Amino acid sequence: MSLKTRAILVIVIGTVMGLSLSLGGGLLSAERVVEDEELAWEQARLFAEVMERVKRDYVEPLDDAELLESAIRGMVADLDAHSQYLDAEEYRDIRISTTGSYTGIGIEVGEIDGTIRVISPIVGSPAARSGIRSGDQIIAVDGHSVEPGKLSETMSRMRGRPGSEVSVTVLRDDEAILHEMRREIVRVASVHHELLSPSFGYVRLNQFSETTARELSRAIDTMSDENEGMLDGLILDLRNNPGGVLDAAVDVSDLFLDAGLIVSADGRTSEARFARSAHRGDVLDGADIVVLVNNGSASASEIVAGALQDHGRAVIVGTETFGKGLVQTVMPLSKGRAIKLTTSRYYTPSGDSIHETGITPDVYVEDTPGFPNLSLTGEVSREADAQLVEALDRLHRRGVMHSNAQ
């Protein structure tokens, strides 16, 4: 065993024993301490053996830093499907996705049929001003060819300091077009809204970021102004929304509830155990709400759907949701790194855990292929989208019922 590997072995043993003693404290008997120490030596020795074998025999040369980072990644990832070690770049991307802004050129991109394509340029962004269009295939960034499966790497290349230059080459109708731009701070909208007649609003949320509740409140105000009065009903589209910031889901639910529990969580630490309740005030003043969900609605989306369903505030239309009832906390580490660790299990107001079961809709309507559109700015179809058609029909019928009651 090499001297360096022996040193790593000592560090691992020290770490394991330190954690064991700090967690056990004075409650551990002398016999238990000895047993734990023996186990720590055995596991640390195994770790060092495996590391030595990999370094010596693996087909490609690897250094200690690579192997140790891989070990850390594996340790955290093996806990569950949602816990993750984040290097500095990955941690930066997580922060970008939750704050609702980043520095770049302003395009939604996705991997489609093995190619990286523009879903939609953000209105007013450098990409939109340069003439990049939906459907363009990105083939190079700053002269570096774009490879299939490298979506994250491609997005990272397009980001950078405000004012710095970047070139993006796209393929359109077999023609390569070079776009040279300067990066800017881009505000990422998480809300698309549209007024549907008569007096019904439609809002689609594509994620839950720190700005989502404010964006949603402004969207409802805008539609009310366009309607020259309060809306008679609202469709809240959470389909294919993977979630995001838990507090954003609480704030969105609070917009429509006057009182009552929104979500509670239970974990091992005091910080992981909490409850969030609604404050007085309903931005729709009791107007009807239909929430659209599908199997792509997860986490924060399920918090909103579950809270509105349990309080009888909305009718849930669509298919069963994904079923992610775990809360992850992002914990910063040294040198810009972090871990995203599952710390709680959350519960709807009725006390149900929806983990691996999901929210069951009040009205089951199968997905229509192609809806909702991947782009946040995609058009709403009132004829081809079966779930949206059902939601509108529900609002119309409830509106008639209210009129008859009067």
C-alpha positions in Angstrom: 0.0 0.0 0.0 1.4 3.4 -1.0 2.3 6.0 1.5 -0.3 8.4 0.1 -3.0 5.8 0.3 -2.0 5.0 3.9 -2.4 8.7 4.7 -5.9 8.7 3.1 -6.7 5.6 5.2 -5.8 7.4 8.4 -7.9 10.4 7.4 -10.9 8.2 6.6 -10.6 6.3 9.9 -10.3 9.6 11.8 -13.4 11.0 10.1 -15.5 7.9 10.7 -14.5 7.6 14.3 -15.0 11.4 14.9 -18.5 11.1 13.5 -19.3 8.0 15.5 -18.1 9.6 18.7 -19.8 12.9 18.1 -23.1 11.2 17.3 -22.9 8.7 20.1 -21.5 11.1 22.7 -21.5 9.8 26.3 -24.2 7.3 25.6 -21.9 4.8 24.0 -20.6 2.1 26.3 -16.8 1.3 26.3 -17.7 -2.1 24.6 -19.7 -0.3 21.9 -16.8 2.2 21.3 -14.4 -0.7 20.8 -16.8 -2.4 18.4 -17.3 0.7 16.4 -13.6 1.4 16.2 -13.0 -2.1 14.9 -15.7 -1.7 12.3 -14.3 1.7 11.3 -10.8 0.2 10.8 -12.3 -2.7 8.8 -14.3 -0.5 6.4 -11.6 2.1 6.0 -9.1 -0.7 5.2 -11.5 -2.0 2.6 -11.9 1.5 1.1 -8.1 1.9 0.9 -7.8 -1.6 -0.8 -10.3 -0.8 -3.4 -8.8 2.6 -4.1 -5.4 1.1 -4.5 -6.7 -1.6 -6.9 -8.5 1.0 -9.0 -5.5 3.3 -9.2 -3.2 0.4 -10.2 -5.4 -1.6 -12.6 -8.1 0.7 -14.1 -7.8 1.1 -17.8 -7.3 4.9 -17.6 -4.9 6.6 -15.1 -6.7 8.4 -12.2 -5.4 10.6 -9.4 -6.4 10.6 -5.8 -8.6 13.7 -6.1 -10.7 12.1 -8.8 -11.1 8.9 -6.9 -12.0 10.6 -3.6 -14.6 12.9 -5.3 -16.1 9.9 -7.0 -16.3 8.1 -3.6 -18.0 11.2 -2.1 -20.5 11.3 -5.0 -21.3 7.6 -4.6 -21.8 7.9 -0.9 -24.3 10.7 -1.2 -26.0 9.4 -4.4 -26.5 5.9 -2.8 -28.7 7.4 0.0 -31.6 7.9 -2.4 -32.5 9.1 -5.9 -32.5 12.8 -4.9 -29.5 13.4 -2.7 -26.4 14.6 -4.6 -22.9 15.9 -4.2 -22.5 19.2 -6.1 -19.1 20.5 -7.3 -18.7 24.3 -7.6 -20.2 24.5 -11.1 -23.2 22.3 -10.2 -23.9 24.3 -7.1 -23.8 27.5 -9.1 -26.4 26.0 -11.5 -28.6 25.1 -8.6 -28.5 28.6 -7.3 -29.3 30.0 -10.7 -32.4 27.8 -11.1 -33.8 28.9 -7.7 -33.2 32.7 -8.0 -34.9 33.1 -11.4 -32.0 34.9 -13.1 -28.6 34.1 -14.6 -26.0 35.6 -16.9 -26.1 34.3 -20.5 -27.8 34.8 -23.8 -31.4 33.9 -22.9 -32.6 30.7 -24.5 -34.6 27.7 -23.5 -32.8 24.6 -24.8 -33.5 20.9 -24.8 -32.1 17.6 -26.2 -34.4 16.4 -28.9 -33.7 13.3 -31.0 -30.1 13.3 -30.1 -29.6 17.0 -31.0 -29.5 20.1 -28.8 -32.1 22.5 -30.0 -33.6 25.9 -29.1 -37.0 25.5 -27.6 -37.6 29.2 -27.4 -35.5 32.5 -27.1 -36.6 34.6 -24.1 -38.2 37.8 -25.3 -35.8 40.8 -25.3 -32.7 38.6 -24.6 -29.4 38.7 -26.6 -30.5 35.5 -28.4 -33.8 36.9 -29.5 -32.2 40.2 -30.7 -29.6 38.2 -32.6 -32.3 36.3 -34.5 -32.0 32.8 -33.0 -35.3 31.0 -33.5 -37.2 28.1 -32.0 -36.1 24.8 -33.6 -32.6 26.0 -34.4 -30.0 23.2 -33.7 -27.0 24.4 -31.7 -23.9 22.9 -33.3 -21.1 25.0 -31.7 -20.4 27.5 -28.9 -17.3 29.6 -29.1 -16.0 27.2 -31.8 -16.4 24.1 -29.7 -18.6 21.5 -31.4 -21.7 20.5 -29.5 -22.0 16.8 -28.8 -25.1 14.7 -28.1 -25.7 14.1 -24.4 -23.8 17.3 -23.4 -26.7 19.6 -22.7 -25.4 20.7 -19.3 -21.9 21.4 -20.8 -23.4 23.4 -23.7 -25.5 25.5 -21.3 -22.4 26.2 -19.2 -20.4 27.4 -22.2 -23.2 29.9 -23.0 -23.1 31.4 -19.5 -20.4 33.7 -18.2 -19.7 37.3 -17.0 -22.1 40.1 -18.0 -20.7 41.9 -21.1 -18.4 39.1 -22.2 -18.6 37.9 -25.8 -19.9 34.5 -26.9 -20.5 33.0 -30.3 -23.2 30.4 -31.0 -23.5 28.6 -34.3 -26.9 27.1 -35.2 -28.1 24.9 -38.0 -31.3 26.0 -39.7 -32.5 24.4 -43.0 -29.1 22.9 -43.5 -27.5 26.3 -43.2 -24.9 27.1 -40.4 -25.5 30.6 -39.0 -23.1 32.2 -36.6 -24.5 34.5 -33.9 -22.1 36.7 -32.0 -23.5 38.2 -28.8 -22.7 39.7 -25.4 -23.9 38.0 -22.3 -26.4 39.8 -20.1 -28.3 39.2 -16.9 -31.4 37.4 -18.0 -34.5 37.2 -15.9 -36.1 33.8 -16.3 -39.9 33.9 -16.2 -41.5 30.9 -14.5 -45.0 31.9 -15.3 -47.0 32.1 -18.6 -50.5 33.6 -18.5 -53.3 34.1 -20.9 -56.9 35.4 -20.6 -59.5 32.9 -21.8 -63.1 34.0 -22.3 -65.4 34.5 -20.6 -63.5 35.9 -17.8 -61.3 32.9 -17.2 -57.6 33.1 -16.7 -54.9 30.5 -17.6 -51.6 30.4 -15.8 -48.8 27.8 -16.4 -45.9 27.4 -14.0 -42.8 25.7 -15.4 -40.9 25.6 -12.1 -41.0 27.1 -8.6 -38.3 29.7 -8.1 -37.9 32.5 -5.5 -39.9 34.9 -7.9 -42.7 32.5 -8.9 -45.4 33.7 -6.4 -44.7 37.4 -7.2 -44.9 36.6 -11.0 -48.1 34.7 -10.5 -49.7 37.5 -8.4 -48.8 40.0 -11.2 -50.2 37.7 -13.9 -53.5 37.5 -12.1 -53.6 41.3 -11.6 -52.8 41.8 -15.3 -55.6 39.4 -16.4 -58.0 41.1 -14.1 -57.2 44.5 -15.6 -57.7 43.0 -19.1 -61.0 41.6 -18.0 -62.0 45.0 -16.4 -62.8 43.2 -13.2 -62.1 40.1 -11.1 -61.7 36.8 -12.8 -64.6 34.3 -12.6 -62.2 31.4 -12.6 -58.6 30.3 -13.0 -56.8 27.3 -14.6 -53.5 26.7 -12.8 -51.4 24.4 -15.1 -48.7 22.5 -13.2 -48.2 19.7 -15.8 -44.6 18.7 -16.3 -43.5 21.1 -13.5 -40.7 19.2 -11.6 -40.9 21.4 -8.6 -38.2 23.7 -7.1 -38.2 25.9 -4.0 -40.5 24.6 -1.3 -41.2 28.1 0.1 -42.3 29.2 -3.3 -44.9 26.4 -3.4 -46.1 27.6 0.1 -46.3 31.2 -1.2 -48.2 30.1 -4.3 -50.7 28.1 -2.2 -51.1 31.0 0.2 -52.3 33.3 -2.6 -55.5 31.3 -2.9 -56.1 30.2 0.8 -57.5 32.3 3.6 -56.3 30.0 6.5 -55.2 26.5 7.3 -52.2 24.3 7.0 -50.4 24.2 3.7 -47.7 21.6 4.3 -45.9 20.0 7.2 -42.6 18.1 7.2 -40.9 15.7 9.6 -37.2 14.8 9.8 -34.5 13.9 12.3 -33.4 17.5 13.1 -35.4 20.4 14.5 -34.7 22.4 11.3 -36.2 19.5 9.3 -39.5 19.5 11.2 -41.8 22.4 10.4 -45.3 23.4 9.3 -46.4 26.2 7.0 -49.9 27.8 7.2 -51.8 30.2 5.0 -52.4 33.9 5.8 -55.6 35.8 5.4 -56.3 36.9 1.8 -57.3 35.2 -1.4 -56.2 37.0 -4.6 -59.2 35.5 -6.5 -61.7 36.4 -3.8 -63.1 32.8 -3.9 -63.3 32.4 -7.7 -63.2 28.8 -8.9 -59.8 27.2 -9.6 -59.0 24.1 -11.7 -55.5 22.7 -11.3 -54.0 20.6 -14.2 -51.5 17.9 -13.2 -49.8 14.9 -14.8 -47.1 12.4 -14.1 -44.5 15.1 -14.7 -45.9 17.2 -11.8 -43.6 16.6 -8.8 -42.5 17.9 -5.4 -43.4 21.6 -5.1 -46.2 21.1 -7.7 -47.7 18.3 -5.5 -47.5 20.6 -2.4 -49.7 23.1 -4.2 -52.1 20.6 -5.7 -52.4 18.7 -2.4 -53.0 21.9 -0.3 -55.7 23.2 -2.7 -57.3 19.8 -3.0 -57.4 19.1 0.8 -58.9 22.5 1.5 -61.6 22.1 -1.2 -60.2 25.2 -2.9 -59.6 23.7 -6.3 -60.7 20.8 -8.6 -57.6 18.7 -9.7 -57.8 17.5 -13.3 -55.4 15.2 -15.2 -53.5 12.1 -14.2 -51.8 11.0 -11.0 -48.7 13.0 -10.1 -45.1 11.8 -9.8 -45.1 11.2 -6.1 -42.0 12.9 -4.7 -42.7 13.7 -1.1 -39.2 14.3 0.1 -37.6 17.6 1.0 -33.9 18.3 0.0 -31.8 20.9 1.7 -28.8 22.3 -0.1 -25.9 22.6 2.3 -22.8 24.6 1.3 -19.4 23.1 1.7 -15.9 24.6 1.3 -14.5 25.9 -2.0 -18.0 26.6 -3.5 -19.2 23.0 -3.2 -22.3 21.7 -1.6 -24.5 18.6 -1.0 -28.2 18.4 -1.7 -29.4 16.1 1.1 -32.8 14.6 1.7 -33.7 15.9 5.2 -37.5 15.7 5.5 -40.6 13.9 4.4 -43.5 16.3 3.7 -47.2 15.8 4.3 -50.4 17.4 2.8 -52.8 19.2 5.1 -54.8 15.9 5.5 -51.6 14.3 6.9 -50.9 12.1 3.9 -47.5 11.4 2.6 -47.6 11.3 -1.2 -44.1 9.9 -1.7 -44.2 7.2 -4.3 -48.0 7.5 -4.5 -48.7 11.0 -5.8 -51.8 13.2 -5.8 -54.9 11.5 -7.2 -56.9 13.9 -9.4 -60.6 14.6 -8.7 -61.2 14.2 -12.4 -59.0 11.8 -14.4 -58.3 12.9 -18.0 -55.5 11.2 -20.0 -52.6 13.3 -21.4 -52.8 14.5 -24.9 -49.4 14.0 -26.7 -47.7 17.3 -27.2 -49.4 19.2 -24.4 -48.4 21.3 -22.7 -45.8 22.6 -25.1 -42.2 22.4 -23.8 -41.8 26.1 -24.3 -43.1 28.4 -21.5 -44.3 30.7 -24.3 -46.0 28.0 -26.3 -49.6 28.6 -27.4 -52.6 27.3 -25.4 -54.9 25.0 -27.4 -58.5 25.1 -26.3 -59.5 22.3 -28.7 -56.7 19.7 -29.0 -55.6 19.7 -25.3 -58.1 17.3 -23.7 -57.1 18.2 -20.1 -57.5 21.9 -20.8 -60.8 21.3 -22.5 -62.1 19.5 -19.4 -60.8 22.3 -17.1 -62.6 25.0 -19.1 -65.8 22.9 -19.1 -65.6 22.6 -15.3 -65.3 26.3 -15.0 -68.2 27.0 -17.3 -70.4 24.5 -15.5 -69.5 25.9 -12.0 -70.2 29.4 -13.3 -73.6 28.3 -14.4 -74.2 26.7 -11.0 -73.3 29.9 -9.2 -75.6 31.9 -11.5 -78.5 29.6 -10.8 -77.8 29.8 -7.0 -78.2 33.6 -7.2 
